[in-house]
């Protein structure tokens, strides 16, 4: 009887070890797939940046001060836009860009500047707009992060204010 009890414990131990190994193996596979996906996203962002025109926050400010005619589009989510945006910007979240852009701006020569939080989503948006046939496009390099670091104001329903760059430490697209 005692020998049977030991083999039951051994079977339970073996099952537990096998389960832990399977979980660890699965985690490794999932982590590798996530790393591959993140690498692919980074590659697409780099390719987009290489194929578009980018401007600095200072260049955008000069365009605004000269009252140049252009459309400024914030491609962040609506909640991000509502929290604070560059004066005069229109909110067109990246997920709706193709539909809203083509419906609102029929002239493919419309001057448009895109921005987001750090420049990645807006770089992809600028590339998509180029693929749709728009010709006069720019991406705000560094986006609202660079804008606020340069000391320029942002706006929301309460008025204008300046942000500190502390909120931008976490890497976010």
C-alpha positions in Angstrom: 0.0 0.0 0.0 2.8 2.4 0.9 4.5 1.9 -2.5 1.3 2.8 -4.3 1.0 6.0 -2.3 4.5 7.0 -3.3 3.8 6.4 -7.0 0.6 8.5 -6.7 2.7 11.3 -5.2 5.2 10.9 -8.0 2.5 11.0 -10.6 1.1 14.2 -9.0 4.6 15.8 -8.9 5.2 14.8 -12.5 1.9 16.3 -13.6 2.7 19.5 -11.8 6.1 19.8 -13.3 4.7 19.1 -16.7 2.1 21.8 -16.3 4.6 24.3 -15.2 6.9 23.4 -18.1 4.0 23.8 -20.5 3.0 27.2 -19.1 6.6 28.4 -19.3 7.0 27.1 -22.9 3.7 28.8 -23.9 4.8 32.1 -22.2 8.1 31.9 -24.2 6.2 31.4 -27.5 3.7 34.2 -26.8 6.5 36.5 -25.7 8.5 35.8 -28.9 5.4 36.4 -31.0 4.8 39.7 -29.2 8.4 40.7 -29.7 8.1 39.9 -33.4 4.9 41.9 -33.7 6.5 44.9 -31.9 9.5 44.7 -34.1 7.2 44.7 -37.2 5.4 47.8 -35.9 8.7 49.6 -35.3 9.8 48.7 -38.8 6.6 50.1 -40.3 7.0 53.3 -38.4 10.6 53.7 -39.5 9.6 53.0 -43.1 6.8 55.6 -42.9 9.1 58.2 -41.5 11.6 57.6 -44.3 8.9 58.2 -46.9 7.2 61.4 -45.6 8.0 65.0 -44.9 8.5 66.0 -41.3 8.6 69.3 -39.6 9.7 70.4 -36.1 7.6 72.1 -33.5 9.4 75.3 -34.2 8.6 75.1 -37.9 4.9 74.5 -37.1 4.9 77.5 -34.8 6.3 79.7 -37.5 3.6 78.4 -40.0 1.0 79.3 -37.4 2.4 82.7 -36.6 2.6 83.5 -40.3 -1.1 82.4 -40.5 -0.3 80.0 -43.3 -3.3 78.1 -44.6 -3.2 74.4 -43.6 -5.2 71.8 -41.8 -3.8 70.6 -38.5 -5.0 67.1 -37.6 -4.6 65.4 -34.2 -4.8 61.6 -34.8 -4.8 60.7 -31.1 -7.9 59.2 -29.5 -10.7 61.7 -28.7 -10.0 61.5 -25.0 -6.3 62.5 -25.6 -7.4 65.4 -27.8 -10.0 66.6 -25.2 -7.3 66.6 -22.5 -5.1 69.0 -24.5 -4.4 69.7 -28.1 -2.6 72.2 -30.3 -4.7 75.3 -31.0 -6.7 75.0 -34.2 -6.3 71.2 -34.5 -9.1 69.0 -35.6 -9.6 65.6 -34.0 -9.6 62.7 -36.5 -8.5 59.5 -34.6 -6.2 57.3 -36.6 -8.8 54.5 -36.7 -11.2 56.8 -38.6 -8.7 58.7 -40.7 -9.4 57.2 -44.2 -13.1 57.7 -44.0 -13.1 61.2 -42.4 -10.2 62.6 -44.4 -11.6 61.6 -47.8 -15.1 62.7 -46.8 -14.0 66.1 -45.5 -11.1 67.0 -47.8 -11.8 66.3 -51.4 -8.9 68.5 -52.7 -5.9 66.3 -52.7 -3.6 69.3 -52.6 -5.0 70.5 -49.2 -2.0 71.3 -47.0 -2.2 69.0 -43.9 0.0 68.6 -40.9 -0.6 65.5 -38.7 0.4 65.0 -35.1 -0.2 62.5 -32.2 1.6 62.1 -28.9 5.1 61.2 -30.0 5.0 61.1 -33.8 4.5 57.4 -34.6 0.8 57.3 -35.2 1.0 60.5 -37.1 3.8 59.2 -39.3 1.7 56.2 -40.2 -1.3 58.5 -40.8 0.8 60.7 -43.1 1.9 57.7 -45.1 -1.8 56.5 -45.4 -2.9 59.9 -46.6 -0.1 59.8 -49.1 -1.3 56.4 -50.3 -4.8 58.0 -50.6 -3.4 60.5 -53.1 -2.9 63.6 -50.8 0.2 65.5 -51.9 0.9 68.4 -49.5 1.4 66.6 -46.2 3.7 66.9 -43.2 4.2 65.1 -40.0 5.0 67.0 -36.8 8.2 65.1 -35.7 8.0 64.5 -32.0 4.4 65.6 -32.1 2.7 67.1 -29.1 5.5 65.9 -26.9 8.0 68.0 -28.8 5.5 70.9 -28.9 5.1 71.0 -25.1 8.9 70.5 -24.6 9.4 73.6 -26.7 7.2 75.5 -24.2 4.3 76.0 -26.5 0.7 76.1 -25.2 -1.9 73.4 -25.6 -5.7 74.0 -25.3 -8.8 72.3 -24.0 -12.3 73.3 -23.0 -10.9 75.2 -20.0 -8.5 77.3 -21.9 -4.8 77.3 -22.7 -2.0 75.9 -20.6 1.6 74.6 -20.7 2.5 71.0 -20.0 5.6 69.5 -18.5 7.2 66.6 -20.4 6.9 64.3 -17.3 3.8 62.7 -18.8 5.7 61.5 -21.8 8.3 59.3 -20.2 6.6 56.0 -21.0 7.1 54.9 -24.6 3.9 55.1 -26.4 2.9 55.2 -30.0 
